[in-house]
Amino acid sequence: MPEHFNLPWHLAIEEGAFEERGIDLQWMDIPEGTGKMCQMLQNGKTDLAIILTEGLVKSITDGNPSKIAQEYIASPLLWGIHVGSKSKHESIADIENTKTAISRFGSGSHLMAYVNAQNEGWDTAELQFEVINDLNGAVEALGTGAADYFMWEHFTTKPLVDKGIFRKLGECPTPWPCFVIACTDEFLMENNAILKHILEIINMYTMEFKQIPSIDRTLANRYEQQLEDIQKWLSLTRWSQSQITLQTIDRVKDTLFKLKLIDKKLNYEGIVTNL
């Protein structure tokens, strides 16, 4: 997921908040995003993940033995729709029936291409995909014409737009809270108390995060973003300290089902855990 959303975790780790409670929390960045993280949860390569809501709901429906432990970001994610700077495409209408770059199947860039197509009234059966793994792969694919457009979080890609590597044609916000904290069923069963401690700590950090003096400057420096972009992002972003609602899960499931990305709808308890 975009790095700047994760700063509360890094601060908690750097300040020894987990260690104080005897928890050895190892952080790992996964530039390939949600599709790869779903795979890691499924294979037991990670116990927890900060992951896109729609990607995880699809993966659990497809048999991933994991659950949503808690909602993490309560606000939608703003997806930018990007083309290469030399692309002939000038508007969103121009990219209908062209090839979209995705980090991998089942990832946010893949699922949101369907959401965007539905918003635009396009035939989703006509969508074509080029797997590019990560942001660097997208730069290459849009540069060479291997793909026509790429959807990724607006603020992460903005430096590439500022540098003239990408052009942004428009935006597509997720129709639901964008990130959740996922855990494997095995971790949930064996380490329920530890999970409660982890959530307690991160909720303490996210609750106070926006009040940290000069947090906008810290974020801008740390993630090489323009200060005004970070300030805008902070104003749009709401961290959550509670479980995702039944209504939200229903909206995600209905959308995925309508787009034929899942073939059944699990009940709320099959997707979410109540600690």
C-alpha positions, 0 to 999 in steps of 0.5 A: 500500500502507499507508504505514507499511510503506514507512518503510524506503524513506523513511528510505533516500531521506532518508538518501541511501542510493540517491544514494550509489550513483548511483541517482536513486530517485523515490518516488510514493504511489499511494492507489488501490493495487494495481490502479492500480500493476499498470496503471502497471507494464503501461504502463511508467509505473513501473519498480518497485512495492511491491505486494500479492502476489495482485494482482501474480500475477493481473496477471502471469497476465493478461499484465502484462510484470512479475516479482516481484523479491523478497518484501518483507513476509513476514507476512500482511496483516490486512484489516479488514472495515468498515461505516459507523457507521450501518450496520444490519449487525452481523456478518459473516454480515449482509453476505453478498450485499451490495455491497462497496466496492473501490478497483478491479478486480484490487486487494487489496480486490477479491481479498480479498473473494473470499478472505473469501467463500470463508472464510465459505462464501458463493457467490462468484458473488453478490459485487457491487462498487462501485469507490471508488478510495481510502479517501476514496471508501470513507468516502463510499460506506459513508456514503451506502449506495452500498456496504455493506462495505469491506476494507482494511488493519486499522491504516490504517483503525483511526483511522476506526474510532476516530473512529466513521466506520467500524465493524469487523465482523471481520478476514481475514488474507491466507493468504500473505506480503502484499507483494512488490517488483515490476519490469517485464521491461524494467527487469529486462533493462536495469538488472539491476545497479541493481536488485540495488543497490536490493534490497541497500540496502532489505534493509539498512534492513528488516533493522535497522528494528525495532531503530531507537531509538523507531521505534514513536514515529516511526511513530505520529507520522508516520502519525497512529496510536496508539502501542499500535496501531503497537506491535501492528503492529510485533510482527506484521510481518516484513520479508523479505530474500529471494525469495518461495518456490515454495510461496507462489506455488503457494498464491496461484495455486491460490487465485486459480484456485479463485476463478476470478480467473485462468484458467491457472497460470503456472510459477514462472519466469513470475512470479518473477525470480532475480537 
